[in-house]
Amino acid sequence: MSKQYKGLSRSYLFVPGDRPDRFVKALATAADTVIIDLEDAVAPDQKDRARAAVAEYPFAERSICLRINGAGTDWYAEDLALCALPGVNAIMLPKVESAQQIEQLVAAIPDDIPVLPFIETAQGYWNMRKIAGAARVQRLVFGVLDFLLDLGLSAAGDELNSVRLQMVIVSRLAGIGPPVDGVSQDIKDEAGLRNDAVRAHRLGFGGKQCIHPSQVAMVNACFTYIEDEVAWARKVVAAVEVAKGAVIALDGKMIDRPVLERARIILDQIKD
């Protein structure tokens, strides 16, 4: 993670676009970003109803991210009209498979709105470097469930770690924010959620999607530096300053440049 990514969201909470009764509750949570979902969470015969609900709601009071339907779908063009609504500060585009899809989207939305493309298919994964380098892409989002479906896989655990690591590497090369991990389906499995979030954080992801408000606190905690990490970072920086450039060991471990830089990044991230 780099200094320039400070302030990016840790938790992304989905809310179905056709359930305006849930908008208030979602916006009142500690989720860093609330996603109003017009895609998977809304049945085909409810798309018009969802668009109407989004158009009528006063999101300007707290900004939201809008997940529209994918390019090439019957609903894409009408969804684009909502991207300019007050309060919409980011657009999630599902099933992105080419940089051209991003280019077409940014040409149709306000200039200051970033895009978060979903990597959900083998084709999207194959073209991920070009997608990450497209204009206004803020960070990549891993659509785990659709990715499994597209590849005919049944496992969603550590078997996908190589894919996650590749997303982190591509993001770093493109100079965009660290990617966002997929959802944990079992909202009652707190231990499983924690394991998923910790794994993603250790692999270099910067956030995770949530499908229920009860998941937000855990996700925020797992993507926030804990007191022990902050204390370690302060200890490292202080020791290096005292040594004035000399090679030192701290608690039996050599403190070299990468270790010092990691400590400085942690301290930078917790600054106001």
MIMARMAR-298319 format. One record per residue (C-alpha): residue in one letter; x, y, z. Coordinates in steps of 0.001 Angstrom, whole numbers, padded with zeros to 6 digits, always signed. Example, Ala and Ser with C-alpha at 12.3 -4.5 7.8 and 13.67 -1.06 7.14 Angstrom:
# MIMARMAR-298319
A+012300-004500+007800 S+013670-001060+007140 
END
This chain:
# MIMARMAR-298319
M+000000+000000+000000 S+001221+003494-000781 K+000628+006875+000816 Q-001473+008031-002132 Y-004132+005448-001305 K-004843+006727+002181 G-008556+007242+002651 L-009788+004516+000316 S-012657+002477+001690 R-012156-000693+003711 S-015773-001839+003700 Y-018268-001762+000825 L-021820-002563+001893 F-024311-003657-000768 V-027965-002605-000676 P-030520-003721-003284 G-031604-000773-005399 D-035251-001809-005231 R-035277-001708-001417 P-035298+002002-000511 D-036501+001004+002946 R-032997-000343+003550 F-031136+002706+002270 V-031407+004598+005567 K-030180+001662+007627 A-027215+001051+005340 L-026217+004706+005297 A-026323+004760+009106 T-023773+001949+009431 A-020012+002353+009789 A-019479+001124+006230 D-016918+003297+004488 T-018906+003019+001264 V-022524+002043+000660 I-023187+000489-002747 I-026653+000838-004179 D-026877-002250-006359 L-028845-002227-009599 E-027321-005464-010866 D-027328-008884-009155 A-029464-007817-006194 V-032344-006678-008412 A-034529-009062-010405 P-035037-008240-014117 D-038684-007273-013600 Q-037701-004871-010799 K-035022-002894-012647 D-037328+000024-013463 R-038542+000159-009877 A-034957+000214-008607 R-033942+003037-010931 A-036941+005064-009809 A-036087+004511-006150 V-032491+005631-006676 A-033535+008693-008661 E-035938+009799-005921 Y-033697+009248-002876 P-031691+012221-001470 F-028249+010601-001576 A-026555+013983-001644 E-026674+013911+002171 R-024168+011047+002124 S-022374+009959-001020 I-022836+006458-002357 C-021350+004139-004951 L-023662+002897-007670 R-023296-000568-009177 I-024936-000427-012557 N-025752-003284-014898 G-023030-004457-017225 A-022230-003144-020665 G-024244-004996-023269 T-027210-005688-020983 D-030707-004401-021640 W-030476-002059-018640 Y-027043-000488-019114 A-028077+002581-021102 E-030841+003563-018684 D-028558+003021-015688 L-026061+005495-017118 A-028539+008328-016592 L-028332+007778-012825 C-024554+008185-012704 A-024850+011971-012700 L-027224+012119-009726 P-026113+014213-006719 G-024422+011988-004165 V-023093+009379-006593 N-019330+009501-006120 A-018222+006230-007743 I-019466+003689-010270 M-018989-000069-010052 L-019132-001785-013414 P-019693-005564-013321 K-018140-008238-015523 V-015586-005976-017141 E-013623-007815-019805 S-011859-005021-021690 A-010480-001528-021238 Q-012856-000379-023968 Q-015804-000986-021640 I-014244+001432-019143 E-013557+003982-021866 Q-017182+003855-023012 L-018406+004283-019439 V-016234+007275-018537 A-017272+009001-021758 A-020877+008876-020548 I-020506+009929-016889 P-019318+013110-015129 D-015583+013767-015319 D-014920+013571-011582 I-016431+010122-010914 P-014001+007186-010503 V-014730+003670-011720 L-014331+000366-009880 P-014386-002493-012413 F-015313-006006-011345 I-013016-008842-012383 E-015474-011732-012595 T-014543-013794-015651 A-011545-015516-017193 Q-011561-012921-019984 G-011566-010078-017475 Y-008681-011691-015624 W-006758-012133-018879 N-007184-008427-019737 M-006761-007202-016176 R-003571-005202-016804 K-005234-003110-019521 I-008409-002729-017451 A-006439-001501-014433 G-004638+001025-016609 A-007791+002511-018119 A-008720+006105-017355 R-010340+006824-013982 V-010053+003290-012620 Q-009626+003733-008881 R-009184+000070-007882 L-010158-003415-009033 V-012953-005405-007390 F-012924-009203-007211 G-016266-010803-008054 V-015462-014164-006512 L-018796-015936-006992 D-019151-015084-010675 F-015477-015874-011226 L-015997-019348-009799 L-019067-019808-011968 D-017288-018710-015123 L-014386-021090-014534 G-016538-023981-013343 L-014867-024040-009933 S-016463-025004-006643 A-013885-023777-004100 A-013721-020183-002873 G-010981-020414-000246 D-007216-020354-000574 E-007481-021891-004052 L-008001-018382-005431 N-005028-016820-003640 S-002951-016829-006828 V-005682-014812-008537 R-005818-012377-005627 L-002051-011901-005626 Q-002092-011240-009358 M-004740-008560-008817 V-002519-006904-006220 I+000504-006993-008526 V-001453-005594-011475 S-002877-002827-009294 R+000584-001880-008117 L+001931-001784-011680 A-001009+000349-012810 G-000548+002776-009916 I-004102+002369-008655 G-005423+001533-005186 P-005217-001973-003711 P-008099-004217-004828 V-011322-005054-003009 D-012072-008674-002112 G-015340-010520-002702 V-018178-011230-000299 S-018387-013829+002462 Q-021777-015452+001969 D-022515-016810+005454 I-023534-013750+007454 K-023651-015778+010681 D-020098-017126+010363 E-018095-014421+012115 A-014950-016562+012319 G-015143-017310+008611 L-015589-013631+007806 R-012569-012748+009902 N-010442-015410+008230 D-011495-014190+004793 A-010754-010555+005619 V-007407-011275+007294 R-006336-013406+004334 A-007239-010648+001886 H-005421-008025+003941 R-002283-010170+004201 L-002330-010692+000432 G-002336-006933-000136 F-006034-006168-000615 G-007287-002887+000763 G-010948-003668+001404 K-013781-006154+001217 Q-017406-006258+000088 C-020155-006835+002665 I-023657-008167+002077 H-025039-007422+005541 P-024535-004595+008064 S-023386-007122+010671 Q-020241-007753+008608 V-019064-004151+008497 A-017402-003856+011907 M-015310-006987+011417 V-014196-005959+007946 N-013249-002477+009132 A-011262-003947+012006 C-009376-006404+009805 F-008346-003673+007369 T-007296-001258+010108 Y-003888-001353+011736 I-004211-002629+015292 E-002461-001180+018332 D+000311-003790+018274 E+001173-002976+014651 V+001223+000748+015348 A+003392+000262+018442 W+005825-001869+016422 A+006011+000757+013685 R+006735+003539+016156 K+009421+001419+017798 V+011111+000730+014463 V+011116+004369+013352 A+012404+005544+016723 A+015215+002973+016721 V+016328+003953+013228 E+016334+007634+014138 V+018541+006938+017164 A+020922+004830+015036 K+021294+007701+012520 G+021643+005447+009517 A+023637+002645+011091 V+022490-000948+010540 I+020567-002106+013590 A+018712-005096+014973 L+015476-004756+016937 D+014128-007606+019031 G+016596-009898+017325 K+015542-008936+013790 M+017490-006888+011267 I+015902-003541+010404 D+016600-002818+006754 R+015010-000395+004285 P+011851-002439+003427 V+011112-002929+007133 L+011524+000779+007824 E+009338+001710+004856 R+006623-000672+006059 A+006699+000981+009484 R+006453+004434+007948 I+003488+003403+005782 I+001620+002137+008859 L+002214+005395+010705 D+001232+007437+007668 Q-002025+005525+007321 I-003161+006339+010870 K-002597+010076+010579 D-005615+012334+010367 
END
